[in-house]
């Protein structure tokens, strides 16, 4: 499973379904195995925020992702994010671009 599989039906999925699919994706996709549970929680916050935006019929653009990544970069020390974590999170967020 990859991020595109998660994106197919995200507008109609419940929060629990999204979290279950996200956890499955992270477990199965070797690119994201380094994400700690705290990092996964951080990403899930963005996934849920983006889902709500998509449900409203709005789009996720590059500027929103850039702003969110900038916020994460500023908080990277307190969130204990490595450069590799930031790269992985950015890949996940980029999948929401429309």
N, C-alpha and C positions, 0 to 999 in steps of 0.2 A: 504494500500500500504506500502511496505517496501523497503529497499535499494536494495534488489535483483530484484524487479520489475523495478527499475530505471536502474539497470546494464544490463538488458537483451538486450536492443537496444541502449545503450549509444553511440556506435560507429557511428550510422547512424542518431542520433538525432541532431537537430540544438541547438544552445545555448539557444534560447527562450524555446524550448520544454523541455530541461533539467531543466532549471530554474523553469518552470511551474510544472514539475513532482516532482522536489525537494521540492518546496513549498507545494505541495499537500501531499507529504510524511511527512513533518514536521508537517503539520496541523493535519493529521490523526493519526500519530503514537505518542502515549502518551510518549514514551521514549524521544522524541526530542522536546516536547512542551516548554521546558525551554529555548531553544536557542533564544536569542534576534535577532533583525533584523541585527545588526552589526555582531553577531556570524554567522548568516546564510550567510551573505556576505563573511565572511572569509572562510567558508566551500565551498561555491560556487566557490571561487577562486581555491581551491584544486580540486574540481570536474572537472572544466574546464581544469585544467592542466593535470589531470589524463586522461581525455577523449582524449586530444591531444596525449598523450603518447600511449594510447591504439589504437588510429587510425593509428599510425605509425607502429603498429604491435609489439610494445615492451610490456613488462610486468611490473606491479606494484609489487615490492617485499617488504618484511618486512623492509629492510634497508631504502628504500625511505620513507616509512611511519614513521619509527622511527626517521629519520632525520627531516621530516616535523613536527612531534609532538614535537621534541626537540626545533625546531624553535618557535613553538607556545608557548611552556612552557616558553621559555625565554622572549617572548613578552606578556605573560599572563596579566601582570599588565596594560600595555598600551592598550591592547585589551579588558580589563575588563572581562577576562575569569575566571570563577570559576573552581574548581576541577570537579564539575559535568559537566560543559560545555566541559572541556577537555576530560572527559570520553566519552561523547556523540560524540564529534568530532572524537575521535579515533575509536569508533564503526563504524562510517560512512566510515572513510578512510580504515579501515580493510576490508570492503566489496569489495574494489577494488583489493585486493591481488589476484594474480593468480599463 
